[in-house]
Amino acid sequence: MLDLTHTQDSANVQLQFNHILSNEISNYRLEIRLIHKYGAVIPVEMGVYCERKESGEIDYIIKTFVDLTQRKHDEQQLLERDARLEQQAKALNARIKQINAIYSLSKLNHQEASITVFFKKIVDIIPSGLTYPEKAHVSLTYQGCQYANSAISALNPFSQFQITLQNGGIVELKIGYHPIDDKQLNQEDKLYIKAISELVAQLCNKYDAEQQQQLNFKRNQALLKLTKQATRMEEAELLQYALNQAQELTASQLGYIYFVNEDQTALTLCACSNRKEFNEYYAISEAALLLDTLRIRKSIVHNDNLAVKDKPCVITRRGECIRYMTTPVLNDDAVVLIMGVGDKADVYNEVDSALLEIIANNTWILLQHNRNRRLLELHAQVFRSSCEGVMITNNDVKIISVNHAFTQITGYSETEVYGQSPSILKSGKHGADFYQAMWQEINTYGYWQGEIWNRRKCGNIYPQWLSISIVKTVQGHISEYIAVFSDITEYKEAQARYEYLATHDALTGLPNRVLLKDRFTQAHAQAMRLSFTIAMIYLDLDHFKNINDSLGHPVGDKLLIEAANRLQNCIREGDTVSRVGGMSLLLS
């Protein structure tokens, strides 16, 4: 029988049979394996029963064999099924843990005001989906900052993932177990980590998008408020307000704005967070950090003060700052202004840099706008208060604006002349040739100046001194004509009076020696040409001095005037009575 028994079961069969022979037992049952005729191994249940005589000798032994092949097959299937169910149960439990972790991440409050709180929540939730959450080490690095639930040393075996965000940023995710725990990341853990990395990317993208949206809203609100407030602010107030906005939006503790002089050699402080901490004036050679901004003409961000600690002038008088950021404003290829902020709790990023650039450039634009507006207001005030009349026409020579002096001189209000041609002021004293020559000079040289006679609204004709100039667009096209004029009636009257006094006696109104000489020269020339003679009579008033001395000079003056009038009435039209001395008259 042993020849048919499997070698591994022979010893046990022999042992049990020996117990039968020694009368220790009378029967037994064993599950053994028999070797089939054709070599197959057959599991059987062997039963042995020994019947003895009264003397105790073995009478006979009965052996029975039951084929267990089917039962063993059924048992194996049950074992395999139980193993599968156990594995599935473990996998299900792991999946439930992962789903709970993923669900927790999905409902994470991604609108946290602080990115630090946001990422700390992520690293706290991730371990709950791993096989051994209490032994897991998770680290997440973004924008130079690391967030971890425990320290991950170089000795820790971990899985590392590089997550690229939509804004180009990189999130580095490390997950592993400590070596002393003798645990390794299994395949389920790795699949979970891959899924988590994709979810983290989605959450970070959404967080960044919402943060950017909030930042854009704040920035637009700030710029809108800055633009609205700018028109009501003085220059110093505007600069300080803009700097305060830059500090608030970048979460900075300090800020400054410096003007750069034209030759790019010196800086002048125009706004800062605290005047006690900043120098009012810098020579460029004394401000190496700001010199970098001038040299490269781009924004500079220093998040590590150690990188610049050896350079002179670390922005403030207190000696150093944690980190800082500066941006230049360029105008006609020259730096005109530098705005900077510093001492932010977190690192400065590209969003901060772009924000500072926008505020700095908008501040300069608003500053220039205010300066230009102020200049225009001054020009407008000059236009309104000028004593000279000003008339502006479009390129079709239609009146579009006049000042108050125009109305005072011409009598026309702005409403009456708007859209009219300046020809409504023509006096009729100048012919077409005069205006043709005037416009030819305007179109040739862009300017004309001269004396002209025009007519008031009441119909009076008066002289003007008129200047006309052309205004052109950037493209060189004529946009307006500007005429500036003054009423020279008084000047002409004064000129006529001056000319009259130059040739006439002020008391009697008679021609004086100058006019007498001129008329005598003309009469002499005519006499020589026509061969006739001329006569001159010299008259002197006798005893005139006695009248002045006795009756006074006013009476003497009246006597001279009366004598002059009587002589004027006695002469012919072509004759001349002139006063050549105190009491001397001459007829010619």
C-alpha positions as CSV (number, residue, x, y, z in Angstrom):
1,M,0.0,0.0,0.0
2,L,2.9,2.3,0.7
3,D,3.9,2.0,-2.9
4,L,0.8,3.8,-3.9
5,T,1.1,6.5,-1.2
6,H,2.6,9.9,-2.0
7,T,6.1,10.1,-0.5
8,Q,5.3,13.1,1.6
9,D,2.4,11.1,3.2
10,S,4.2,7.7,3.7
11,A,5.7,8.4,7.0
12,N,2.4,9.5,8.6
13,V,0.6,6.5,7.1
14,Q,3.3,4.1,8.5
15,L,3.2,5.8,11.9
16,Q,-0.6,5.5,12.2
17,F,-0.5,1.9,11.0
18,N,2.1,1.0,13.6
19,H,-0.2,2.4,16.3
20,I,-2.8,-0.1,15.0
21,L,-0.3,-3.0,15.1
22,S,0.7,-2.1,18.7
23,N,-2.9,-2.0,19.7
24,E,-2.7,1.6,20.7
25,I,-5.7,2.5,18.5
26,S,-8.2,0.4,16.7
27,N,-9.0,2.8,13.8
28,Y,-8.0,6.1,12.2
29,R,-8.8,8.3,9.3
30,L,-6.2,10.2,7.2
31,E,-6.3,12.5,4.2
32,I,-3.5,11.3,2.0
33,R,-2.5,11.4,-1.6
34,L,-2.3,8.3,-3.7
35,I,-0.4,8.0,-6.9
36,H,-2.6,6.9,-9.8
37,K,-1.6,4.2,-12.2
38,Y,-0.9,6.9,-14.8
39,G,1.0,9.1,-12.3
40,A,-1.8,11.5,-11.3
41,V,-2.0,12.5,-7.6
42,I,-5.4,11.7,-6.2
43,P,-6.5,13.1,-2.8
44,V,-8.3,10.5,-0.8
45,E,-9.7,10.0,2.7
46,M,-8.3,6.7,4.0
47,G,-10.2,4.9,6.8
48,V,-8.5,1.9,8.7
49,Y,-10.3,-0.4,11.1
50,C,-8.8,-3.3,12.9
51,E,-10.8,-6.2,14.2
52,R,-9.1,-8.4,16.9
53,K,-9.8,-11.8,18.3
54,E,-10.5,-12.5,21.9
55,S,-6.9,-13.3,22.4
56,G,-6.0,-9.8,21.1
57,E,-4.5,-10.9,17.9
58,I,-5.5,-9.1,14.8
59,D,-8.3,-10.9,13.1
60,Y,-8.5,-8.6,10.0
61,I,-8.0,-5.0,8.9
62,I,-10.4,-3.1,6.8
63,K,-9.2,-0.1,4.7
64,T,-11.6,2.2,2.9
65,F,-10.8,5.0,0.4
66,V,-13.0,8.0,-0.5
67,D,-11.9,10.1,-3.5
68,L,-11.6,13.7,-2.3
69,T,-10.8,15.2,-5.7
70,Q,-14.1,17.0,-6.2
71,R,-14.2,18.2,-2.6
72,K,-10.7,19.5,-2.7
73,H,-11.5,21.3,-5.9
74,D,-14.6,22.9,-4.3
75,E,-12.6,23.9,-1.2
76,Q,-9.9,25.5,-3.3
77,Q,-12.4,27.5,-5.2
78,L,-13.9,28.7,-1.9
79,L,-10.5,29.7,-0.6
80,E,-9.8,31.6,-3.8
81,R,-13.1,33.3,-3.6
82,D,-12.5,34.3,0.0
83,A,-9.1,35.7,-0.9
84,R,-10.6,37.7,-3.8
85,L,-13.4,39.0,-1.5
86,E,-10.8,40.0,1.1
87,Q,-8.7,41.7,-1.5
88,Q,-11.7,43.5,-2.9
89,A,-12.8,44.6,0.5
90,K,-9.3,46.0,1.2
91,A,-9.4,47.8,-2.2
92,L,-12.9,49.1,-1.5
93,N,-11.8,50.4,1.8
94,A,-8.8,52.1,0.2
95,R,-11.0,53.4,-2.5
96,I,-13.4,54.8,0.0
97,K,-10.5,56.5,1.8
98,Q,-9.3,58.0,-1.5
99,I,-12.8,59.1,-2.5
100,N,-13.2,60.8,0.9
101,A,-9.9,62.5,0.5
102,I,-10.7,63.6,-3.1
103,Y,-14.1,64.8,-2.0
104,S,-12.5,66.8,0.8
105,L,-10.1,68.4,-1.7
106,S,-13.0,69.0,-4.1
107,K,-15.0,71.0,-1.5
108,L,-11.9,72.7,-0.2
109,N,-12.5,76.4,0.4
110,H,-10.3,77.7,-2.4
111,Q,-11.3,81.2,-1.7
112,E,-9.0,81.5,1.3
113,A,-7.6,85.0,1.5
114,S,-4.2,83.5,2.3
115,I,-2.5,81.1,-0.1
116,T,-0.6,79.7,3.0
117,V,-3.9,78.5,4.5
118,F,-5.0,77.1,1.1
119,F,-1.9,74.9,0.6
120,K,-1.8,73.8,4.2
121,K,-5.3,72.4,3.9
122,I,-4.2,70.5,0.8
123,V,-1.2,68.8,2.5
124,D,-3.4,68.0,5.5
125,I,-6.1,66.3,3.4
126,I,-3.9,64.3,1.0
127,P,-2.6,61.6,3.6
128,S,-6.1,60.5,4.4
129,G,-6.4,58.7,1.1
130,L,-3.1,56.7,1.4
131,T,-2.8,53.2,2.7
132,Y,-1.0,54.4,5.9
133,P,-2.2,57.9,6.4
134,E,-0.7,58.3,9.9
135,K,2.7,57.5,8.6
136,A,2.6,59.6,5.4
137,H,4.7,62.6,4.7
138,V,3.4,65.2,2.3
139,S,5.2,68.3,0.9
140,L,3.9,70.9,-1.6
141,T,6.2,73.6,-3.0
142,Y,4.8,76.6,-4.9
143,Q,6.4,80.0,-5.7
144,G,9.4,79.2,-3.5
145,C,7.4,78.3,-0.4
146,Q,7.1,74.8,1.0
147,Y,4.0,73.5,2.8
148,A,4.3,70.2,4.6
149,N,2.5,68.1,7.2
150,S,6.0,67.0,8.4
151,A,9.6,67.4,7.4
152,I,10.6,65.3,4.4
153,S,14.4,64.5,4.5
154,A,16.5,63.3,1.7
155,L,16.4,59.8,3.3
156,N,12.7,59.5,2.9
157,P,11.6,57.4,-0.2
158,F,9.0,59.5,-1.9
159,S,7.2,60.0,-5.1
160,Q,7.6,63.4,-6.7
161,F,5.3,65.0,-9.2
162,Q,5.8,68.3,-11.2
163,I,2.5,69.9,-11.7
164,T,2.4,72.7,-14.4
165,L,-0.3,75.3,-13.9
166,Q,-2.1,77.3,-16.6
167,N,-0.2,80.4,-15.5
168,G,3.1,78.7,-16.1
169,G,3.8,78.1,-12.4
170,I,5.1,74.8,-11.1
171,V,3.7,73.0,-8.1
172,E,6.1,70.3,-6.7
173,L,4.3,67.5,-4.8
174,K,6.2,65.0,-2.7
175,I,4.6,62.0,-0.9
176,G,6.2,59.1,0.9
177,Y,6.6,57.1,4.1
178,H,9.5,57.3,6.6
179,P,12.0,54.5,6.3
180,I,11.7,53.4,9.9
181,D,8.1,52.5,9.3
182,D,9.2,50.0,6.7
183,K,6.3,51.0,4.4
184,Q,6.4,51.6,0.7
185,L,3.9,53.3,-1.6
186,N,1.9,50.6,-3.4
187,Q,0.3,50.7,-6.8
188,E,-3.0,52.0,-5.3
189,D,-1.1,54.8,-3.5
190,K,0.6,55.8,-6.7
191,L,-2.6,55.8,-8.7
192,Y,-4.2,57.9,-6.0
193,I,-1.3,60.3,-6.0
194,K,-1.5,60.7,-9.7
195,A,-5.3,61.5,-9.4
196,I,-4.5,63.9,-6.5
197,S,-1.9,65.7,-8.5
198,E,-4.4,66.3,-11.3
199,L,-7.0,67.5,-8.7
200,V,-4.4,69.8,-7.1
201,A,-3.6,71.3,-10.5
202,Q,-7.3,72.0,-11.0
203,L,-7.7,73.5,-7.5
204,C,-4.5,75.6,-8.0
205,N,-5.6,76.8,-11.4
206,K,-9.0,77.7,-10.0
207,Y,-7.4,79.4,-7.0
208,D,-5.0,81.3,-9.2
209,A,-7.8,82.3,-11.5
210,E,-10.1,83.5,-8.7
211,Q,-7.2,85.3,-7.0
212,Q,-6.3,86.9,-10.3
213,Q,-9.9,87.9,-10.8
214,Q,-10.0,89.4,-7.4
215,L,-6.7,91.1,-7.9
216,N,-7.9,92.5,-11.3
217,F,-11.0,93.8,-9.7
218,K,-9.0,95.4,-6.9
219,R,-6.6,96.8,-9.4
220,N,-9.2,98.1,-11.7
221,Q,-11.1,99.7,-8.7
222,A,-7.9,101.2,-7.5
223,L,-7.0,102.6,-11.0
224,L,-10.5,103.8,-11.5
225,K,-10.5,105.5,-8.1
226,L,-7.0,106.9,-8.8
227,T,-8.1,108.3,-12.2
228,K,-11.3,109.8,-10.7
229,Q,-9.4,111.3,-7.7
230,A,-6.5,112.6,-9.8
231,T,-8.3,115.6,-11.2
232,R,-9.0,116.9,-7.7
233,M,-5.5,116.3,-6.3
234,E,-2.4,118.4,-6.2
235,E,0.7,116.7,-7.6
236,A,2.2,115.7,-4.2
237,E,-1.2,114.4,-3.1
238,L,-1.6,112.3,-6.2
239,L,1.8,110.7,-5.9
240,Q,1.2,109.8,-2.3
241,Y,-2.2,108.4,-3.0
242,A,-0.9,106.3,-5.9
243,L,1.9,105.0,-3.7
244,N,-0.6,104.0,-0.9
245,Q,-2.5,102.1,-3.5
246,A,0.6,100.2,-4.7
247,Q,1.5,99.3,-1.1
248,E,-2.0,98.1,-0.3
249,L,-2.4,96.0,-3.5
250,T,1.0,94.4,-3.1
251,A,0.7,93.9,0.7
252,S,3.9,95.9,1.2
253,Q,5.0,97.7,4.4
254,L,7.1,100.4,2.7
255,G,7.0,102.3,-0.5
256,Y,8.7,105.2,-2.3
257,I,8.6,107.3,-5.5
258,Y,11.6,109.2,-6.9
259,F,11.8,111.6,-9.7
260,V,14.9,111.2,-12.0
261,N,16.5,114.4,-13.3
262,E,16.9,115.0,-17.0
263,D,20.6,113.9,-17.2
264,Q,19.8,110.7,-15.2
265,T,22.3,111.5,-12.5
266,A,20.2,112.2,-9.5
267,L,17.0,111.2,-7.7
268,T,14.6,113.4,-5.8
269,L,12.1,111.9,-3.3
270,C,8.5,112.9,-4.1
271,A,6.5,110.4,-2.1
272,C,7.2,107.7,0.5
273,S,5.6,105.6,3.3
274,N,7.7,107.3,6.0
275,R,9.8,110.4,5.4
276,K,12.1,109.5,8.3
277,E,13.2,106.4,6.6
278,F,14.1,107.9,3.2
279,N,16.7,110.3,1.9
280,E,15.2,113.3,0.1
281,Y,17.9,113.3,-2.6
282,Y,20.3,110.7,-4.0
283,A,23.2,111.1,-6.4
284,I,22.9,108.0,-8.6
285,S,26.4,106.9,-7.5
286,E,25.1,106.6,-4.0
287,A,22.1,104.5,-4.8
288,A,23.4,101.3,-6.4
289,L,20.2,99.4,-6.1
290,L,18.2,102.1,-7.8
291,L,21.0,102.4,-10.4
292,D,20.2,98.8,-11.4
293,T,16.7,99.9,-12.3
294,L,18.0,102.9,-14.3
295,R,20.6,100.7,-16.1
296,I,18.4,97.8,-17.3
297,R,15.2,100.0,-17.5
298,K,13.0,97.1,-16.3
299,S,11.3,96.1,-13.1
300,I,13.6,94.5,-10.5
301,V,12.4,92.0,-7.8
302,H,14.6,91.0,-4.9
303,N,13.1,88.4,-2.6
304,D,16.4,87.6,-1.0
305,N,18.0,90.5,0.8
306,L,21.3,88.5,1.1
307,A,21.7,88.9,-2.7
308,V,22.0,92.7,-2.4
309,K,23.2,93.2,1.2
310,D,26.7,94.3,0.0
311,K,25.5,97.0,-2.3
312,P,25.3,100.6,-0.9
313,C,22.0,102.1,-0.2
314,V,19.5,99.4,0.7
315,I,16.5,101.6,0.1
316,T,15.9,102.9,3.6
317,R,17.9,104.6,6.3
318,R,17.2,101.8,8.8
319,G,19.7,99.7,6.8
320,E,17.9,96.9,5.2
321,C,14.5,95.4,4.1
322,I,13.4,91.9,3.8
323,R,12.6,92.1,0.1
324,Y,11.8,94.8,-2.3
325,M,10.6,95.5,-5.9
326,T,11.2,98.6,-8.1
327,T,9.9,99.6,-11.5
328,P,10.9,102.5,-13.8
329,V,8.7,104.7,-15.9
330,L,10.2,105.7,-19.3
331,N,9.3,108.8,-21.3
332,D,11.1,109.5,-24.6
333,D,13.6,106.6,-23.8
334,A,14.6,108.2,-20.5
335,V,13.7,107.1,-17.0
336,V,11.6,109.9,-15.4
337,L,10.2,108.1,-12.3
338,I,11.0,105.1,-10.1
339,M,8.3,103.5,-7.9
340,G,9.2,100.9,-5.4
341,V,7.7,98.8,-2.6
342,G,9.2,96.5,0.0
343,D,8.9,94.3,3.1
344,K,6.0,92.1,1.9
345,A,5.4,89.1,4.2
346,D,5.4,86.7,1.3
347,V,7.6,86.7,-1.8
348,Y,6.9,89.1,-4.6
349,N,5.7,87.4,-7.7
350,E,5.0,88.3,-11.4
351,V,1.5,89.6,-10.5
352,D,3.0,92.0,-8.0
353,S,5.5,93.2,-10.5
354,A,2.9,93.7,-13.3
355,L,0.7,95.5,-10.8
356,L,3.4,97.9,-9.7
357,E,4.3,98.6,-13.4
358,I,0.6,99.5,-14.2
359,I,0.3,101.8,-11.2
360,A,3.6,103.5,-11.8
361,N,2.9,104.1,-15.5
362,N,-0.7,105.2,-14.8
363,T,0.5,107.6,-12.2
364,W,2.9,109.2,-14.6
365,I,0.2,109.5,-17.2
366,L,-2.2,111.0,-14.7
367,L,0.6,113.3,-13.5
368,Q,1.2,114.5,-17.1
369,H,-2.5,114.8,-17.7
370,N,-2.9,117.0,-14.6
371,R,0.1,119.1,-15.7
372,N,-1.3,119.5,-19.2
373,R,-4.8,120.2,-17.8
374,R,-3.4,122.9,-15.6
375,L,-1.5,124.4,-18.5
376,L,-4.7,124.3,-20.6
377,E,-6.6,126.0,-17.7
378,L,-3.9,128.7,-17.7
379,H,-4.2,129.1,-21.4
380,A,-7.9,129.2,-21.2
381,Q,-7.7,131.9,-18.4
382,V,-5.3,133.9,-20.6
383,F,-7.7,133.4,-23.5
384,R,-10.7,134.6,-21.4
385,S,-9.0,137.5,-19.6
386,S,-6.8,138.8,-22.5
387,C,-7.4,142.4,-23.4
388,E,-6.8,141.5,-27.0
389,G,-9.7,140.0,-29.0
390,V,-9.2,136.3,-30.0
391,M,-11.1,134.5,-32.7
392,I,-10.7,130.9,-33.6
393,T,-12.0,129.3,-36.8
394,N,-12.0,125.8,-38.1
395,N,-10.2,124.8,-41.3
396,D,-13.3,125.9,-43.3
397,V,-12.8,129.4,-41.8
398,K,-16.0,129.3,-39.7
399,I,-15.8,130.9,-36.3
400,I,-15.9,128.3,-33.5
401,S,-14.7,130.4,-30.5
402,V,-14.2,134.0,-29.4
403,N,-13.2,135.5,-26.1
404,H,-14.7,138.3,-24.1
405,A,-12.4,141.0,-25.5
406,F,-13.7,140.1,-29.0
407,T,-17.2,140.9,-27.8
408,Q,-16.1,144.2,-26.2
409,I,-14.3,145.3,-29.3
410,T,-16.7,144.2,-32.1
411,G,-20.0,144.2,-30.2
412,Y,-20.8,140.6,-31.4
413,S,-21.5,137.9,-28.8
414,E,-20.1,134.4,-29.2
415,T,-23.5,133.1,-30.0
416,E,-24.0,135.6,-32.8
417,V,-20.8,134.8,-34.6
418,Y,-20.6,131.1,-34.0
419,G,-20.4,129.3,-37.4
420,Q,-20.2,132.6,-39.2
421,S,-17.4,133.7,-41.6
422,P,-15.0,136.4,-40.3
423,S,-16.2,138.4,-43.4
424,I,-19.1,139.7,-41.3
425,L,-16.4,142.1,-39.8
426,K,-15.3,143.5,-43.2
427,S,-15.3,147.3,-43.4
428,G,-15.2,147.6,-47.2
429,K,-12.1,149.8,-47.1
430,H,-9.9,147.0,-48.5
431,G,-10.1,145.6,-52.0
432,A,-9.9,142.0,-53.1
433,D,-6.1,142.4,-53.8
434,F,-5.5,143.1,-50.1
435,Y,-7.2,139.9,-48.9
436,Q,-5.7,137.8,-51.6
437,A,-2.2,138.9,-50.6
438,M,-3.0,138.4,-46.9
439,W,-4.2,134.7,-47.5
440,Q,-1.3,134.0,-49.8
441,E,1.1,135.0,-47.0
442,I,-0.8,132.9,-44.4
443,N,-0.8,129.8,-46.6
444,T,2.9,130.3,-47.5
445,Y,4.4,131.2,-44.1
446,G,1.6,130.1,-41.7
447,Y,1.4,133.6,-40.3
448,W,0.3,137.2,-41.2
449,Q,0.4,140.4,-39.2
450,G,-0.7,143.9,-40.1
451,E,-3.1,146.8,-39.9
452,I,-6.6,146.3,-41.1
453,W,-9.9,148.2,-41.0
454,N,-13.0,146.3,-39.8
455,R,-16.6,147.2,-38.9
456,R,-18.3,146.9,-35.5
457,K,-21.8,145.5,-35.0
458,C,-23.0,149.1,-34.7
459,G,-21.6,149.9,-38.1
460,N,-18.6,152.0,-37.0
461,I,-15.4,151.4,-38.9
462,Y,-12.3,151.1,-36.8
463,P,-8.6,150.1,-37.3
464,Q,-7.2,146.9,-36.0
465,W,-3.8,145.4,-35.5
466,L,-4.4,141.8,-36.5
467,S,-2.2,138.6,-36.3
468,I,-3.4,135.4,-37.9
469,S,-1.7,132.1,-37.5
470,I,-2.3,128.5,-38.6
471,V,-2.7,125.5,-36.3
472,K,-1.8,122.1,-37.8
473,T,-2.3,118.5,-36.8
474,V,0.5,116.0,-36.2
475,Q,0.0,114.9,-39.8
476,G,0.5,118.5,-41.0
477,H,-3.1,119.2,-41.9
478,I,-4.6,122.6,-41.1
479,S,-7.1,122.3,-38.2
480,E,-7.7,125.8,-37.0
481,Y,-6.9,129.5,-37.7
482,I,-6.3,131.8,-34.7
483,A,-6.7,135.5,-35.1
484,V,-5.6,137.9,-32.3
485,F,-6.4,141.6,-32.7
486,S,-6.5,144.8,-30.8
487,D,-8.5,148.0,-31.4
488,I,-5.9,150.7,-32.4
489,T,-8.3,153.6,-32.7
490,E,-6.7,155.4,-29.8
491,Y,-3.3,154.6,-31.1
492,K,-4.3,156.1,-34.5
493,E,-5.7,159.1,-32.8
494,A,-2.7,159.6,-30.7
495,Q,-0.5,159.1,-33.8
496,A,-2.5,161.7,-35.7
497,R,-2.3,164.0,-32.7
498,Y,1.5,163.5,-32.5
499,E,1.9,164.2,-36.2
500,Y,-0.3,167.4,-35.8
501,L,1.7,168.7,-32.9
502,A,4.9,168.0,-34.8
503,T,3.8,170.5,-37.5
504,H,1.5,172.9,-35.7
505,D,1.7,175.4,-32.8
506,A,0.0,173.9,-29.8
507,L,-1.6,177.2,-28.7
508,T,-2.9,178.8,-31.8
509,G,-3.1,175.8,-34.1
510,L,-1.1,177.6,-36.8
511,P,1.6,175.8,-38.8
512,N,5.0,175.9,-37.0
513,R,8.4,176.4,-38.4
514,V,8.5,172.7,-39.6
515,L,5.4,173.0,-41.6
516,L,6.3,176.5,-42.8
517,K,9.6,175.2,-44.1
518,D,7.9,172.4,-45.9
519,R,5.2,174.6,-47.5
520,F,7.8,177.3,-48.4
521,T,10.0,174.6,-50.1
522,Q,7.0,173.4,-52.1
523,A,6.0,177.0,-53.0
524,H,9.5,177.9,-54.0
525,A,9.9,174.9,-56.2
526,Q,6.6,175.7,-57.9
527,A,7.5,179.3,-58.3
528,M,10.8,178.4,-59.9
529,R,9.0,176.0,-62.3
530,L,6.2,178.4,-63.3
531,S,8.4,181.5,-63.1
532,F,6.4,183.6,-60.6
533,T,7.3,185.2,-57.3
534,I,6.2,184.5,-53.8
535,A,5.9,187.0,-50.9
536,M,6.4,186.6,-47.1
537,I,5.3,189.1,-44.4
538,Y,6.8,189.0,-40.9
539,L,4.5,190.3,-38.2
540,D,5.4,191.1,-34.6
541,L,2.9,192.1,-32.0
542,D,4.0,195.3,-30.3
543,H,3.8,195.7,-26.5
544,F,2.8,192.1,-26.2
545,K,5.1,191.7,-23.3
546,N,3.3,194.5,-21.4
547,I,0.0,192.5,-21.7
548,N,1.6,189.4,-20.3
549,D,3.2,191.3,-17.5
550,S,0.1,193.3,-16.5
551,L,-2.8,191.0,-17.3
552,G,-1.1,187.6,-17.1
553,H,-0.1,184.9,-19.6
554,P,-3.6,183.5,-20.0
555,V,-4.8,186.9,-21.4
556,G,-1.7,187.0,-23.6
557,D,-2.5,183.5,-24.9
558,K,-6.1,184.6,-25.8
559,L,-4.6,187.6,-27.6
560,L,-2.4,185.4,-29.7
561,I,-5.3,183.0,-30.5
562,E,-7.5,185.9,-31.5
563,A,-4.8,187.4,-33.7
564,A,-4.2,184.1,-35.4
565,N,-7.9,183.5,-36.1
566,R,-8.3,187.0,-37.6
567,L,-5.3,186.5,-39.8
568,Q,-6.6,183.1,-40.9
569,N,-9.9,184.8,-42.0
570,C,-8.0,187.4,-44.0
571,I,-5.9,185.2,-46.3
572,R,-6.6,183.1,-49.4
573,E,-6.9,179.4,-49.5
574,G,-3.4,178.7,-50.7
575,D,-1.8,181.2,-48.2
576,T,-0.2,180.2,-44.9
577,V,-0.2,181.9,-41.5
578,S,2.4,180.4,-39.2
579,R,3.7,181.2,-35.7
580,V,7.5,181.3,-35.8
581,G,8.1,182.8,-32.3
582,G,6.6,183.9,-29.0
583,M,4.8,186.9,-30.5
584,S,5.9,186.6,-34.2
585,L,3.7,185.6,-37.0
586,L,4.6,185.0,-40.7
587,L,2.3,185.2,-43.8
588,S,3.3,183.5,-47.0
